[in-house]
Amino acid sequence: MMSPAEEKMREFLTSLDFRNSEFPIVQNFHAKAETDGSVIRENLIRQICGPVLWSQSILTLKNMGMDKAIECGTGRVLTGLMKKICADQVQMFVTNSMEDLELLK
């Protein structure tokens, strides 16, 4: 059902210039760290119809040294998922506003 959306996203994203990232980005399409702009673009397109590898992505980040994470927006769904995956190994912060982000500094 999502194939038409994936094709529209492909049309749009292929029209944009994607540069290599200055830091690794873990995308939920394959749960690996990427810096290559063309791979990042392709993964953004493919994740529309692909599975969400959330647990694997979080474990990749943890193995890369992540010990803090910020959940943006209302609710604490991601915080709850993080507790199931990493227990108390990752410190979670929740923010609902720019003011909250300022306080985290």
C-alpha positions in Angstrom: 0.0 0.0 0.0 2.9 2.3 0.6 4.6 1.8 -2.8 3.1 4.9 -4.4 4.4 7.0 -1.5 7.8 5.4 -1.9 7.9 6.3 -5.6 6.9 9.9 -4.9 9.5 10.1 -2.3 12.1 8.7 -4.7 11.2 11.3 -7.3 11.5 14.1 -4.8 14.7 13.0 -3.0 16.5 12.2 -6.2 16.0 15.8 -7.2 18.0 16.9 -4.1 21.7 17.1 -3.5 22.7 14.8 -0.7 26.2 15.4 0.7 28.1 13.0 2.9 27.3 13.4 6.6 29.9 14.8 9.0 28.8 12.2 11.6 27.3 8.7 11.3 23.5 8.4 11.0 21.8 5.2 12.0 18.7 4.7 9.9 16.0 2.3 10.9 15.9 0.7 7.4 19.0 -1.4 8.1 20.2 -0.3 11.6 23.7 0.5 10.4 25.8 3.7 10.7 26.1 5.6 7.4 27.8 8.8 6.2 27.5 8.3 2.5 24.9 10.8 1.2 23.7 8.5 -1.6 23.2 5.6 0.8 21.4 7.8 3.3 19.1 9.0 0.5 18.3 5.5 -0.7 17.6 4.3 2.8 15.2 7.2 3.4 13.3 6.1 0.3 13.4 2.4 1.1 12.3 2.8 4.7 8.8 3.9 3.6 7.9 0.3 2.6 10.6 -1.4 4.7 10.5 -2.7 8.2 11.4 -0.5 11.2 14.5 -2.0 12.9 14.1 0.1 16.0 15.7 -2.3 18.5 18.6 -3.1 16.2 19.1 0.7 15.5 19.2 1.4 19.3 21.7 -1.4 19.9 23.9 -0.1 17.1 23.8 3.4 18.7 24.6 1.9 22.1 27.5 -0.1 20.7 28.8 3.2 19.2 28.9 4.7 22.7 25.5 6.4 23.0 24.7 6.9 26.7 22.1 9.7 26.4 19.1 10.3 24.1 16.5 12.9 23.7 12.8 12.2 22.9 11.2 15.2 21.2 7.5 15.8 21.4 4.7 14.8 23.6 4.6 11.4 25.2 7.2 8.9 26.3 6.7 6.0 23.9 10.4 6.0 22.8 11.6 6.3 26.3 9.6 3.2 27.2 11.0 1.3 24.3 14.5 2.4 25.2 14.0 1.0 28.8 13.0 -2.3 27.3 16.1 -2.4 25.0 18.8 -0.8 27.1 17.4 -0.8 30.6 19.4 1.8 32.6 22.3 2.0 30.2 21.1 5.0 28.3 19.9 8.2 30.1 16.7 9.5 28.5 15.5 13.1 28.3 12.1 14.2 27.1 11.5 17.7 25.6 8.3 19.3 24.4 9.7 22.7 23.5 12.8 24.8 22.6 12.9 26.0 26.2 13.3 22.3 27.3 16.2 21.9 24.9 17.8 25.0 26.3 17.6 23.5 29.8 19.3 20.4 28.6 22.4 22.4 27.6 
